[in-house]
C-alpha cells in the first residue's frame, strides 16, 4: 500500500506571485565553473506502478544563458529494471518554459524513438517504433507544455502555471500523439515529509477528463516532490538527498 504524504491544516491558495519563474531564469542555483550553465534542479524519483516498486527516474534541469535568451534543458533517465523498459527523454525550452524541441529514446521491452520540434506556430513530431514511422504536425498553442504520462520531471515546467483554480494548460504527449487540456481544480498549501524533514509545499489537483486525475506536489523552490497520475496507476516520489 502506498503511503501518502501527510497534509494537515491545508488551505486554499487563490494566487501565486511570478517570483518563481523570475528566480529560475535570473538567479544561478548551481553554476558549473567556466560555463554559462547553471543547475536549476536535479535528483531522483522512486517510481511505483499500481502500488508496486517499478524503477527509478534520474533527472537534471539546466539553464543556459540569462533573461529572455535563456534556454532550459531537462535530461531524464528512467530505468524499470534489468531487461525491462528504459526511457531517455530530453526537453529543451525557451525562457518562458515553452518547449522548442523534445526527444525520447525507448528501449527494452519495447522500442521507440520520438522527436518533436517547434517551427514557429507549429509542432512537427516523428515517432519510430516496431509498427513503422508516424509523422504528425499540429498547432503550437501558446502556453503549451510537453508531458509524458510516466515522466515525473517534465511536470517541473507545469508548476509555474498553477496559480489558481480554473487555470487551463494545453498539454502535448509526444509518444501517444495525444493533445489534451489539464484543468487545475484546486491548489493548496500543505506540509510534506521528505526523508526526515517536513517542509512547506503546495499540491495541485488537475483533471483532463472524467477519468484522468493528476496531483502534483512541489516545494517553495519549484522542486517536484511527488506526482500521481491515477489513470496510469503511476506515482513518483522524490528521494531525499543524504
N, C-alpha and C positions, 0 to 999 in steps of 0.2 A: 504494500500500500504506500502511495506517495504521501509524504508529509508536507502539507502546505505551510508556507511561512505565516507566522502569527501577524495579525493586523488589528491590534486593539486601538480603540479610540480613533477610527478613521473619520475623516471629514472631507466633504466635497470641495474641490478647488474649482473656481469659476474662471480663472485666468492664469496665464503664465507669462512672465516678462521675457523679452527676447534676449536676456543676458546670456543664456546658454549658447546659442548659436554664435553670438559675437565672440564669446570666450573661446569656442572651439576654433575659430578662424584666426584669432589675433594673438592668443596667449599660448606660447610654447608649453607643452606638457612635459616632453622629454626629448631634448634635441640630440641629434647624432652629430658628434664633432666633425667639422669640415663639411657638413651637409646642410641643405636648407630644409630637410625633412625633420618633422617632429612627430613623436608618437602621441596620438590622442587617446588611444585605449588599446589594451592587449590583455589576453587572458585565456582561460579555458572554461568550457562548459561541460558538465556531465549530462549526457543525453539519456532520456528514458522514453521508450515506446510502449504504450499500453501498460505503464507502470513498471516495466522491466528495464534493467540496465541495457543500453544499446550503443555504447561507444562514447567518444569524446569529440569536442569541437575546439580546435585551437584557432585563434584569430589575432590579427594585428590591424589597427586602423591608423594610417599615417596622413599627415598634412604636408604638402609640398608648396611653399610659397605663402604669401600673406594677402589678406584682403580679397578683393574681387578676382584676383588672378590665382587664388589658391586652388589646388587640386587635392581631393581627398581620395585615398586609395585603401580599400579593405581587402585583405587576403585571408582566406579561411582554409583550414584543413580539417576535414571530417572523416573519421575512421570508425566503422561499426564493427571492427573485429577482424582477425586474420581470415582471409578468403571471402570476406563479406564486402559490403558496399563501401567505397571511398568516394569523396567528392572534394574538388579543389576550386571553389568559387573565388572570383576576383571581380571587384566592382570599383569603377572609377567614377567620381562625381565632381561637379564643379563647386564653387564657393557657396552656392545656395543649397548644396547637398542634392541637387538633381542629377540623375545618372547620365553619364556620357557614353560609357561602354561597360559591358559585362561579359564574363565567360565562366563556364563551369565544365570541368572535365570529370566525368563519372566513370568509375571502373569497378571491377569486382563482379558481383552477382548480376550486374547489367552494365552496359557501356553506353555512353552518350557524350557528345561534345556540343555545348550550347554557346553561341556567341550572339551578342546583341550590341548594336551601335546606334548612336543617335546622330541623325543628319538633319540639322535644322529642326523642323517641326515633325519629323518622322522618326520612328524606330524601325530598324531592319534587323530581323532575327533569323538565325540559321540553326537548325537542330539536326545533328548527325547521330543516328542510332542504328540498331540492328535492322530497323524497318526501312532505312534509307535516309534520304535528306528531305527536310521540310524547310521551306522559306516563307517567312511572314513579313509583312510591312504594315504598320499602323501608326496612328497619330500619337505624338508625344504630348500628352496632356500636361499643362503647367502644374507643377507641384507633385507630379507622379513619383513614385518610389518603386524600386525593384525589391521584391521579397520572394524568396523560395520558402515553401511551407515548412521545411525542416532545416533551415539555416538561421540560427538564432542571431548571429552578429549583424545580419542585414537590417534588423529592426533598429539598430543604432541610428540609422538615417531617418527613421519614422518618428522617434520620440520628440524631437523639437517641434513637431507639428501638433502634438497632443496638448492643446491649450485649454479647450473647454468642450463640454458635451455638445454633440451635433457636428463637430468637425468631420469633413469627408476627405478621405485620402485616396486618390487613384493609385491602384497597385497593378504592376505587371509581374507575372510569374513566368519567366522565360522558358523553363523546361517544359511546362504544360501548355504554353501559349495562352495561358489564362489572363484575362483582364477583369478586374473587379474593383469595387469601392469599399474600403473599410470605413465604417462609421463609428466614431467614438461615442459610446453610450455614457460612460462615466469616467472621471479622472479624480483620484483621491490621494491624500497623503496617508502614509502608514509607517510602520516600523518593520524592518526586515532583518532577519538573522542571517548574517554572512560569516560562516565559520563561528568563531567565539564572540563576535561583536554583533550588537544590534544597532542598525543605522537607520537614518531617515531615508525614506524612499517615497516613490509615487507608484501608483498602479493605475493603468488604463485598461478599460474593457472595451473591446472593439468587436463589431459584428459585420459580416459580409454575407447576408442572407440568413435564413432561419436556422440553418444547421452549422454555421461557420462562426464560432465564437472564439476570440483570441484575447489573451491577457498578457500585458507587459508590465514588469516591474523594473524601475530604473532609479538610480540614486541622484543626488544633487549635482554630481559631476557628469551626468548623462550616461553613466555606465549601465549596460543592460545587466540585470540581476537574475531575471527568470523570464522565460517565455512559456506560455501554454497555448497550444492550438488543439482544441477539443476534437475537431473533425478528423485530424490526423493522429489523434492519440499521442501527441508529441509534447514533451516537456524538456526544457533545457535549463539547468541550474548552474549559475556561475560558481566556480570553485574558488574558495578564499585563498589569497596569497599567503604564503607562510612567512 
